[in-house]
C-alpha cells in the first residue's frame, strides 16, 4: 500500500516538469508572435508603448486556453515515454499494474486543468477579450493620444494644426513643437517652442499644451503687422476630438460568458444569426474542454514506441492530432454559426469520432497483446529514415581516384 502513493508521486513529478515547460514555451511563442504585430499596430496608430503590455495582458487567458491542452498532452506523453524507454514501464506492468491504474495521475491532471480551462474560456476570457477590443478602439479613435504622430502635421479639430519633432516618456515630454490655430474671426495664432507637455484640465473635452521657450505670432486682418511675442511658458488650450463611446460588452459571441451564451441562444427576441452564433460558440467551448479528457488516452498510446525503438514519431503525431482537432472544431463552429449544419451535429460528431480514435488507440495498446496503435506508421517512418540515411552516405562518399 505504501508503494502506490510513491508511484503516484513519481509519475506526477515526471508529468509536471514537461507540462510546465511545454506550457511556458507554447505561451511564450504565442506571446512573442503577437507582440511583434501589436508593436507594429500601436506604432502605426501612434499610441504609447505601454498599451502593448495592456493588450498582451488581456490576451493571456486566450493563449492559456490554447497552451493548456498542448502542455497536458506533452507532459503525459513525455513522462510515459521516459518510463517506456528506460524499461520502468515493463517493471510496473510486470508487478501487476495495469494501464488503467497508471492513468490515475494523468487523469487527475486532466480533470484539474479541464476545470481551469473551463473557468478561463467560460468566464475570464470574455471579459479579457472585451477589454482588448476596447483598447483597439481607443487607439483608433485617438483616446490614448494616438491622433498625435511624431514628425507629421496633425489636425486637432477643424481649426488647429500641430506638429511635434520628438516625443519622450510616452508622450509626456515633447520637443520641437509647432502649432497653428485659426479662430472664427480669421485671426491666426502660430507658435513654436523648444519644449512642451500636455496637461489635463477639469473640462474632459479640452487639454492644455504648456509650451516652454518659444515664440508666438498673432496675425489678424486688424493688424498692420503681425504681433510677435517671446515667452518662457505659455498655456495653449487644445480641444479634444469627439470620441464615440465604445460599445457594450456582448457585441461579439466571444465576449459572452457561458451562461450568457445559453441565454442568447434561447432568446427568441434575438436575430436568428445571433442565436446560431451563440449556440455554436457555446458548443465549441464545451467541446474544447471535453476533449481534454481524451488527451491522457492518446498521450499514453503515442508515448510508447515499439520494442527496441526510440522513435519520436508519437510526439510529432500528438501535436498534429491536437492542432487538427482544434481546426476542425473552428470550422465546425463556422458551419454552425452560418446555419449550414446544426451546431450540435457540427461540433459533437467530430468530437465523438475523435473520442472513438482515442479509445481505439488506448485499447490497442492496453488490451491487444503486442498492440501498437501507430506500429504501421513507425515501420514506414523507420524505412524512410533508412533510405534518407543511405542517400546521405552516397552523397558524402568521396569520388574514387583513378
Residue pairs with C-beta under 8 A, 6 or more apart in sequence:
7 92
7 97
8 104
8 105
11 79
11 83
11 102
11 105
11 106
12 105
12 108
12 109
14 78
14 79
14 82
14 83
15 75
15 76
15 79
15 105
15 106
15 109
16 75
17 75
18 74
18 75
18 78
18 79
19 71
19 72
19 74
19 75
19 76
19 109
20 71
20 75
22 70
22 71
22 74
22 75
23 67
23 68
23 70
23 71
26 66
26 67
26 70
26 71
27 63
27 64
27 67
30 63
30 66
30 67
31 56
31 59
31 63
34 56
34 59
34 63
35 52
35 56
38 52
38 55
38 56
39 49
39 52
41 139
42 48
42 49
42 51
42 52
42 55
42 139
45 139
45 140
45 146
46 145
46 146
46 147
46 148
46 149
46 150
47 139
47 144
47 145
47 146
48 144
48 145
48 170
48 171
49 170
50 170
51 135
51 139
51 144
54 135
55 132
55 135
55 136
58 128
58 129
58 131
58 132
58 135
59 128
59 132
60 128
61 120
61 121
61 124
61 125
61 128
62 125
62 128
62 129
64 117
64 120
65 117
65 120
65 121
65 125
65 288
66 326
68 113
68 116
68 117
68 120
68 292
69 117
69 288
69 291
69 292
69 295
69 322
70 319
70 322
72 109
72 110
72 113
72 292
72 295
72 299
73 295
73 298
73 299
73 318
73 319
73 322
74 299
74 315
74 318
74 319
75 109
76 106
76 109
76 295
76 296
76 299
76 300
76 303
77 299
77 300
77 302
77 303
77 314
77 315
77 318
78 303
78 315
79 303
80 89
80 102
80 299
80 300
80 303
80 304
81 303
81 304
81 305
81 314
81 315
82 88
83 89
83 92
84 303
84 304
84 305
85 305
85 310
89 304
92 102
98 366
99 300
99 362
99 365
99 366
100 366
102 300
103 296
103 297
103 300
106 296
106 299
106 300
107 293
107 296
109 296
110 292
110 293
110 295
110 296
111 293
113 292
114 289
114 290
114 292
114 293
117 288
117 289
117 292
118 289
121 285
121 288
121 289
122 257
122 258
122 285
123 257
123 258
125 254
126 249
126 254
126 255
126 256
126 257
126 260
127 249
127 255
129 252
129 254
129 255
130 249
130 255
133 246
133 251
133 252
133 255
134 246
135 144
137 143
137 246
138 144
138 146
138 246
139 146
140 146
141 243
141 244
142 241
142 243
143 243
145 171
145 198
147 154
147 156
147 241
148 154
148 156
148 162
148 164
148 171
150 164
150 165
150 166
150 167
151 163
151 164
151 165
152 163
153 161
153 162
153 163
154 161
154 162
154 163
155 161
156 162
156 238
156 239
156 241
157 238
157 239
157 241
159 181
159 182
159 183
160 179
160 180
160 181
160 182
160 238
160 239
161 179
161 180
161 181
162 177
162 178
162 179
162 209
162 238
163 177
163 178
163 179
164 174
164 175
164 176
164 177
164 196
165 175
165 176
165 177
166 174
166 175
166 176
167 173
167 174
167 175
168 174
168 175
171 198
172 197
172 198
173 195
173 197
174 195
174 196
174 197
174 198
175 194
175 195
175 196
176 194
177 191
177 192
177 193
177 194
177 195
177 196
177 209
177 211
177 214
178 190
178 191
178 192
179 190
179 191
179 209
179 211
179 236
180 188
180 189
180 190
180 191
181 188
181 189
181 190
182 188
183 189
185 220
186 220
186 221
187 218
187 219
187 220
187 221
188 218
188 219
188 220
189 216
189 217
189 218
189 219
190 216
190 217
190 219
191 211
191 214
191 215
191 216
191 217
191 234
191 236
192 214
192 215
193 211
193 212
193 213
193 214
193 215
193 234
194 212
194 213
194 214
195 211
195 212
195 213
196 209
196 210
196 211
196 212
197 209
197 210
198 207
198 208
198 209
198 210
199 207
199 208
199 209
199 210
199 235
200 207
200 208
201 207
201 208
201 237
204 240
205 239
205 240
205 242
206 237
206 238
206 239
206 240
207 237
207 238
207 240
208 235
208 236
208 237
208 238
209 235
209 236
209 237
209 238
210 233
210 234
210 235
210 236
211 231
211 233
211 234
211 235
211 236
212 232
212 233
213 232
214 230
214 231
214 234
215 228
215 229
215 230
215 231
216 228
216 229
216 230
216 231
216 234
217 226
217 227
217 228
217 229
218 226
218 227
218 228
218 229
219 226
219 227
249 255
249 256
250 256
250 260
250 264
253 261
253 264
253 277
253 278
253 280
253 281
253 337
254 281
256 264
256 278
256 281
258 282
258 285
258 286
261 278
261 279
261 281
261 282
261 285
262 278
262 282
264 270
264 274
264 275
264 278
265 275
265 278
265 279
265 282
266 275
267 275
270 278
272 339
273 337
273 339
276 336
276 337
276 338
276 339
276 343
277 337
279 336
279 343
279 344
280 333
280 334
280 335
280 336
280 337
280 343
280 346
280 347
281 333
281 337
282 343
283 333
283 336
283 343
283 344
283 346
283 347
283 348
284 329
284 330
284 332
284 333
284 336
284 347
287 329
287 347
287 348
287 351
288 326
288 329
290 351
291 325
291 351
291 354
294 354
294 355
294 358
295 322
297 358
297 359
297 361
297 362
298 318
298 321
298 357
298 358
298 361
298 362
299 318
300 362
300 365
301 314
301 358
301 361
301 362
301 364
301 365
301 373
301 374
302 314
302 315
302 317
302 318
302 361
302 373
302 374
303 314
304 314
304 365
304 372
305 311
305 312
305 313
305 314
305 378
306 372
306 375
306 378
309 378
309 382
311 378
311 381
311 382
313 374
313 377
313 378
313 381
314 374
317 374
317 377
325 350
325 354
328 350
329 347
329 350
329 351
332 341
332 346
332 347
332 350
333 343
333 346
333 347
335 341
335 346
336 342
336 343
336 346
336 347
337 343
340 346
360 373
361 373
361 374
364 371
364 372
364 373
365 371
365 372
365 373
372 378
